[in-house]
């Protein structure tokens, strides 16, 4: 069954900002969501340059790319989601995420660009904080892991060697594979947790190979709920919560899972779970010993 949709009504009703500009960069369409996002009314925006939403320091680079696209009829962004700084009518700087599509005239010449835009400040700030925390961990983690490695020399009976610290409801867990080159780290507070894979052979600032955000959805974890270990072949590092595998890395940094909550189930492929659960007797003995120590 076909449904006829009025394009103007659709664009007007969209929750994301829709902005269309012509080949010169003048705004030709500005929907209600664009008014809310950037602060300009449709009457104020139509006919104006896109500069009204571009920070001054970025305008030169923007127009260089824009003019090249108009001349060639090609954009290298395609369906990619782009993240860039923006500015609104009040001068507030914020981050936006958007996709673009080229518009063509009847003679197949580029006539403009359409963009669908939403604010992305929260994600940007979160990623910036995460990058800062990774840098901090890369400074902090080697000394913690060095101590764990020293323990591994004295205790070769276990491939699962965990270093932990619990202070003010914060959990810090780590597990290094026997060769000492890769370390899995889990850091958690009541706001949530991050599971990291570190390459300890790299220089500081380059050690973080991958990260998984572990969302707890308000479910508080205790230190006794959390266990890190490597599988028998030491090619998968897993984060176990309440005895179940909730997040995992393979040795190349591929990421699996990360969701945790009262109604959630691990979003990890069955073959990864199977490989992870293929543990050696040494690992099983280590898990029993660590569980006993926590009790």
N, C-alpha and C positions, 0 to 999 in steps of 0.2 A: 504494500500500500504506500503510495507516494503522499507526502505532506508538503504543501506549499508554504514556504517560509519567507516572510518579508525581510529582506536583508537589512534595511534600515532599522526595523524593530529589533532584530537580533543583535546588531552592533550596539544599539542603545541600551539593551537589557544586559549586556555582558558585564560580568564582575571585574574582568580585566580591562585595562585601558587599551583602546585601539586608536592608533595614530597613523594617519596616512600623509605622506609628503610627496610633492611632485619632483620632477627632475632637478629643479633648482634648489630643493630643500625647503620649500614653503609648505606649511601645513594646510592640507585640504580636507582632512576629516579629524574630528576630535570628539570622542564620545563622553558620556556622563562619567564613566569611571576615570577617564583621563582628567576631567575637571577635579574629581576628588583627589586624585593622586598628585597632580602638579599644582593645583590651586588656581589655574586660569579657567575662566569660562570659555565656552565654545566661541563666543563673539571675540574674546580677547586673543584666542590662539589662532583662529583661522587666518591664513595669509601671512602669519609670522614665521620667522626662521626657526628651525629646530634648536637654534642656540638657546632658546628660552628654557630648555630642559637639560642642556649640556653644560657641565662646569667649564669655566673659561679656560682652565689649563689643558683641557682635553679637546677643545674645538678644532685646533689645527690638525690633529691626527684624525678626528672624525671626518672632517671635510675632505681630507686627502683620500680616505677610503671611499667616501660617498661619491665623489666625482669620478673616481676610477670605476666604480660599479656602474654608474650612469653611462660611462663611455664604452664599457665592454659588455654590459648586459649580463655580467657574471658576478655572483657573490660567493665567497669561499665559505660562508657560514651555513648556507643551506638550511637544514632543519635544526641546527644546533641551538641550544639555549645559551644565550649570552648573558654575562653578568658584568655590569659596569656601574660607575658612580653616576648620579644624577643630581639635579637641583630643582627645587620648586619655586613658586612665586615669592615666598617669604625669604628665600635664600638658604633654606634648610638643605643640607647635603644628605643624601641617603643612597642606598644601593637598589638597583632594579635588575630584574631578570626578564628577558624578552626573546621572542623569535621574530624573524623578518621574512617577508615574501616580496619578490619583485613583481611589479605590475607592468603589463605591456599594452601598447596601443594596438589599434587594428592593423597597422603596418609592421607589427612585431618589433617595435622599438620600445626600450624601457621608458615608461612614463612616470614611474615613482616607486616608492617602497611603502609597504604596510607593516606595521609592527604591533604585536600584542604584548603588553607590558604589565608587570605586577611588581610591587615593592618586594625587595629581597634582603632588607637590612638585617633581619633577625638571623637568617642563615649566614650572612656574611660575618656578622659579629661572632656567631658561634664558631665558624671555621677559623676566624682570626684568633679567638681564645684557645681553640684546639691547637693551632700551630704554635702558639706561645707555650702551651703546656707541654707539647712534644719537645720543644727546645729545652724547657726546664728539665724534663725527664731525661733527655739525652745527657744532660750534665750530671744529674743525680743518679741515674740508673747504673752507670758503669761501676761506681764504688760499691753499690749494693750487690750487684751481680758478681763483682770480684770476690766479695766475701763468700757468696754462694759457691763460686768456682773453687775457692780454697777448701770449702767443705767437701766438694765433690772428689777432690784428691784423697781426702781422708776416708771417704765413704763411697766406695765403688759398688756397694751392694745395691744401690738404687739409681735408676735413671730419672727418677722424679725427685727433684731437689727444690724445695719451695722456700723462698724468703718472704717473711710477712711482717707487717706492722699494722696495728690497729690502734688508732688514737682518735678520740672525739668522733666515733662512728665512721671513721675512714678505714677502708681496707686497701692494703697494698699487697698483691701477690705476685710472685715471679717464679718462672721455671725455665731453666737453661738445659738445652740438650747436651748430652755427654761430651760432644766435641767442643763445647764452649763457644760456638760461633753464633748461635741464634738464641734469643731469649724472648719468652712470652711474658707480658706484664699486664696485670689487671689492676686498675685504680678505681676506687668507688667511694662516693659519699652519698648522702641521702638524696642528692639531686640526680644521681645516675652514675654510670661508669663508662670507662673506656678500656678496651682490650687492644694492646699494642704488640706488634712483632718487631723486635729490634735485631739488627745485624751488628754484633759486637766487634766484628772485624773492621768496621768502618770508622772513620774519624768522627769526632763529636760534630753534631749538626747534620750528619748524613746517615745516622744509625736507624732512624725510624723507617721501616720498610712498608708497613701497612697499619691501619687502625680501624677498629669496628666500634661504633657507639653502641653501648648496651643499655637499652631503655628498660627501666624497672617499673614504669607506669605507677609510681607511688608505692610499690611493694618494697618494704625495707629488708635489706639483706643483713645477715650476720656473718661474721668471719667463718663460722662453722659451716655455712651454706656453700662456700666457695672453694673450689679446688682447681688448680692448673696442673696439667701434665702433658707429656708427649706420648704418642702411641708407641707400639713396640719397635717399629722401624724408624721412629723419630723423624718422620716426614710430615706429621700433623701435630700441631699444638692445639689443645682444646681447653675451653673454659667450661667447667662443670658447675652448675648451680642446683643445689638440692639433689645431687646425684645424676642429673641429666646434662647432656651436652647442649650448651646454648649458643656457643660461638666457637669458631675454629679458623685457623690459618693452615695452609700447607706451607712447605718450606720456601716456596717461591713468592708467598705473599697473597695468594688467592684467599678471599674472605667468604665466610659462610656464617649465617645466623646473626644473632645480636639482639633479638627481641626477647624480653622476659616480662611476664606479668601473670596475674592469677588465672586469666582466661587464655593465655597464649600457649602455643606449642613451638618447639624449636623449628626454625625455618632452615633446616640443613638437609642437603640431599642424602638419601638413604645410604649410598655407597660411601660417602664421607663418614657417616656415623659408623658404618661397618668397619671401615679401615681404622677409625679411631679406637673402637672397642676391641680391636685385636691387640691386646696388651700382653706383655710378657709376665712371667711369674714374678720377676723382680719388681715390675711396676705395681702389680697387685699387692705385693708385700709392702711396698712403700705407701700405697694408698691406705692400707689397713693401719700402718704405723702412724701416719699423719692424722687419720681420723681418731685414733686412740689418744694421741697427744692433745687434740682439740677438745675431747671430752674431759 
